[in-house]
Amino acid sequence: MTRIAFFDTKPYDKTHFDQLAAEYDVHIHYFESKLNENTAPLAKGYDVVCAFVNDHITEFVINRLYEDGVRLIAMRCAGYNNIDFKSAFGKIHIVRVPAYSPYAVAEHAMALLLSVVRQIHHAYVRTREFNFSLNGLVGFDLHGKTIGVVGTGKIGKVFINLCKGFGMKVLAFDPYPDKSLEDVRYCTLEELCKESDIISLHCPLTPDSEHMIDRKSIALMKPGVVLVNTSRGGLVDSQALLEGIKSRKIGGAALDVYEEEGELFYEDKSATLFDDDTLMLLIAMPNVLVTSHQAFLTDEALHNIAETTLQSIRDFADGKVMPHEICYQCATCTKEPNQRCF
């Protein structure tokens, strides 16, 4: 039986992993704390660590896990920019869940867009106080508008189809264009910023994409542009975004992620002093809607995450190739097909 140390546990994680644990012959010990330099010793005696997007998997953590016998880190998410891959190479294998439900994330992005454009979040608060005035709730039609979609992977493509259903014109930017997409015009990021009424981000966070939305790109945008981000907070320079909203260059922002979310999102901070002034100001803006990295949170997605993660762990325990293994060499990988990263 494979022993798994499970970090940053939430009740919805346990529900789906517990349902499948017996089927995959694993014993899971759940830790509520995030994986970091202080908590890494908790994994001693376990075969596998299951981590999440806001855990801090540094060189120190990698070395401590390796010394304590851990040989696999199973990320129950698609993102992995929080891992020191060079330190892990040759020591600890790393797997992820590349696609748990593109529909969940794309649909949440559309829900955010509709909410911020039609002032639904404000209307909800008003009617709960029996205020039925429509003053200040004027929105605009999505039909006929131009939306710029950054990233046309699985999630981006599902989102594009939703946008087409609303009668929107679609521009796209991706270093690797998908030529099979119909009624989509690929262009440069600069062109996308200049021509889009709405911009939605659906790309990974890499050194090249970090702060792709900054003061320079915002300056190119149409006055009143709406920005949607359900990918990674680091894609957007938060201070530049705040300045753009204050200057009214940006007419609205719908965010499911934030670049400094690591110690905030997924936690109840309602009774603590808040020391992130930028996030406080963003949340206080009437034309900004923030959710706490919940775009993935559907029953279907959670089941797929658990199933894919446990299958990777089973493949590792059985000595098999893990289809979702990644390492720092994967971008320029020269290994033979059907082999592990090392």
TACORGI-V597177 format. One record per residue. SS is DSSP state (a for helix, b for strand, c for the rest). D_FIRST is the distance of its C-alpha to the first C-alpha in Angstrom with 1 decimal. Layout:
# TACORGI-V597177
ss: (SS/SS)
d_first: (D_FIRST/D_FIRST)
This chain:
# TACORGI-V597177
ss: (c/b/b/b/b/b/c/c/c/c/a/a/a/a/a/a/a/a/a/a/a/c/c/c/c/b/b/b/b/b/c/c/c/c/c/c/c/c/c/a/a/a/a/c/c/c/c/b/b/b/b/c/c/c/c/c/b/c/a/a/a/a/a/a/a/a/a/c/c/c/c/b/b/b/b/c/c/c/c/c/c/c/b/c/a/a/a/a/c/c/c/c/b/b/b/c/c/c/c/c/c/a/a/a/a/a/a/a/a/a/a/a/a/a/a/a/a/c/c/a/a/a/a/a/a/a/a/a/c/c/c/c/c/c/c/c/c/c/c/c/c/c/c/c/c/b/b/b/b/b/c/c/c/a/a/a/a/a/a/a/a/a/a/a/a/c/c/c/b/b/b/b/b/c/c/c/c/c/c/c/c/c/c/b/b/b/c/c/a/a/a/a/a/a/a/c/c/b/b/b/b/c/c/c/c/c/c/c/c/c/c/c/b/c/a/a/a/a/a/a/c/c/c/c/b/b/b/b/b/c/c/c/a/a/a/b/c/a/a/a/a/a/a/a/a/a/c/c/c/b/b/b/b/b/b/c/c/c/c/c/c/c/c/c/c/c/c/c/c/c/c/c/c/c/c/c/a/a/a/a/a/a/a/a/c/c/c/b/b/b/c/c/c/c/c/c/c/c/a/a/a/a/a/a/a/a/a/a/a/a/a/a/a/a/a/a/a/c/c/c/c/c/c/c/b/b/c/c/c/a/a/a/c/c/c/c/c/c/c/c/c/c)
d_first: (0.0/3.8/6.4/9.6/13.1/15.3/19.0/22.3/20.9/23.3/23.3/23.4/20.2/18.3/20.0/18.7/15.2/14.6/16.2/13.6/10.3/9.7/11.1/8.8/5.5/5.3/6.7/10.1/12.8/16.1/19.0/22.4/23.9/24.2/22.7/25.6/27.0/27.0/23.5/21.6/21.0/18.8/16.0/16.1/12.9/10.8/9.7/11.4/14.4/15.6/19.3/22.5/26.1/27.7/25.3/27.0/25.1/27.8/28.2/27.7/24.4/23.1/24.2/22.7/19.2/19.5/20.8/17.9/15.3/14.6/14.9/14.7/16.7/16.3/19.6/19.8/23.5/25.9/27.7/26.8/30.0/28.5/26.6/28.2/27.2/29.3/27.5/24.1/25.3/24.1/21.6/19.2/18.7/19.6/19.2/21.0/22.0/25.5/26.7/25.3/28.7/31.9/33.8/32.4/33.7/36.9/37.8/37.3/39.6/42.2/41.9/42.6/45.5/47.1/46.7/48.3/51.0/52.0/51.6/49.3/47.7/51.2/52.4/49.5/50.4/54.0/53.9/51.7/54.8/57.1/58.5/59.2/61.1/60.2/61.8/59.6/57.1/58.6/56.0/56.5/55.6/52.7/54.6/56.4/54.8/53.3/49.6/48.2/44.5/42.9/40.0/39.7/36.1/34.3/35.0/38.5/39.4/38.3/40.4/43.3/43.3/43.5/46.4/48.2/48.0/50.0/52.5/51.8/52.7/49.7/49.8/46.7/45.7/42.9/42.9/41.6/43.6/42.5/45.6/44.5/45.1/48.3/50.8/49.2/51.1/49.3/51.2/50.8/49.3/52.8/54.2/51.4/52.2/55.9/55.9/53.1/53.8/50.0/47.3/43.6/40.9/37.9/36.9/34.4/35.3/36.3/38.9/41.3/40.7/40.6/43.6/44.8/46.5/48.8/52.5/53.6/51.8/52.7/56.3/56.2/55.1/57.3/58.6/56.5/53.4/50.2/47.0/43.5/40.3/36.9/35.3/35.2/37.5/38.5/40.3/43.0/45.1/45.2/48.5/50.1/48.9/50.4/53.6/53.7/53.4/56.0/58.4/57.8/56.9/53.5/54.3/50.8/47.2/44.0/40.9/37.3/36.4/38.2/38.1/37.6/35.2/32.3/33.1/34.7/33.1/30.4/31.9/34.7/37.6/40.3/41.3/41.2/43.9/43.3/44.3/43.7/47.3/46.7/44.0/46.2/49.2/47.3/46.1/49.7/51.2/52.3/51.4/47.8/44.8/41.5/38.1/35.0/32.9/32.1/33.0/29.4/29.0/29.1/26.7/26.6/25.7/23.0/21.3/21.7/20.4/17.1/16.8/17.8/15.6/12.3/13.7/14.4/11.0/9.8/12.9/12.3/9.0/11.1/14.1/16.1/18.9/18.3/21.4/21.5/21.2/24.2/26.0/29.5/30.8/29.9/33.4/34.9/32.1/33.3/30.1/30.0/28.5/24.9/24.0/21.9/24.0/23.8)
